[in-house]
């Protein structure tokens, strides 16, 4: 039912789950650092606490998303993150 994942030498940790209401998702925490993630399918990321500085695919401008803000990433793409402080997130797979 729950799947634990660890990335970037343990600096990003998540727990994946499936909800009958929202489908497949994961919730996790990122330590301060810079990360690049690849997507297999479209995703919606929501910041729960903290802040993410995001470079979305096809963009040259970084965007800041704080607690409560969401952004979408297309499938089969990459996006870059700069994280200044530990940040919690919810990722829904669309």
C-alpha positions in Angstrom: 0.0 0.0 0.0 2.8 2.4 0.9 6.1 2.7 -1.1 9.1 4.4 0.4 11.6 6.1 -2.0 14.9 7.8 -1.4 16.8 10.0 -3.9 19.9 12.1 -4.1 21.8 10.2 -1.4 18.8 10.5 1.1 18.3 14.2 0.7 14.9 13.6 -0.9 12.5 11.1 0.7 9.0 10.3 -0.3 6.2 7.8 0.5 4.0 6.8 -2.5 0.4 5.8 -2.1 -2.8 5.4 -4.1 -6.1 7.1 -3.0 -9.5 6.3 -4.4 -10.3 10.0 -4.5 -7.1 11.4 -6.1 -5.3 8.4 -7.7 -1.5 7.8 -7.4 0.5 10.3 -5.4 3.5 10.7 -3.2 4.3 13.0 -0.2 7.8 13.8 0.8 10.5 16.1 2.1 13.5 17.7 0.3 16.6 18.9 2.2 18.3 22.1 1.1 20.0 21.5 -2.3 19.7 21.6 -6.1 17.9 18.7 -7.8 16.8 17.7 -11.3 13.8 15.3 -11.6 12.5 13.5 -14.7 8.9 12.7 -15.2 7.3 9.7 -16.9 3.8 11.1 -16.8 2.4 14.5 -16.1 2.7 15.6 -12.5 1.2 18.2 -10.2 3.4 19.4 -7.3 2.0 21.2 -4.3 4.3 22.7 -1.7 3.1 21.8 1.8 5.7 23.8 3.8 8.8 25.6 2.8 9.5 26.9 -0.7 10.7 25.6 -4.1 12.5 27.6 -6.7 11.5 25.8 -10.0 12.8 25.9 -13.5 10.0 24.3 -15.6 10.6 22.6 -19.0 10.9 25.0 -21.9 11.3 28.0 -19.5 14.3 30.2 -18.9 12.8 31.9 -15.9 12.9 30.4 -12.4 9.6 30.6 -10.4 9.1 30.5 -6.6 6.3 28.4 -5.1 5.6 28.7 -1.4 3.3 26.8 0.9 0.0 26.1 -0.7 1.1 26.8 -4.3 1.0 24.2 -7.1 2.6 23.8 -10.5 2.3 21.2 -13.2 5.1 19.4 -15.1 4.5 17.6 -18.5 5.2 13.9 -18.8 8.5 12.7 -20.3 10.4 15.9 -19.3 12.8 17.3 -16.6 12.5 20.1 -14.2 15.1 21.7 -11.9 14.6 22.7 -8.2 16.6 24.9 -5.9 15.6 24.2 -2.2 16.9 26.7 0.4 15.4 25.0 3.5 13.7 21.6 4.2 10.5 21.6 2.1 7.5 19.2 2.2 5.5 18.5 -1.0 2.7 16.5 -2.4 3.1 15.1 -5.9 0.0 13.9 -7.8 0.5 11.8 -11.0 -2.0 13.0 -13.6 
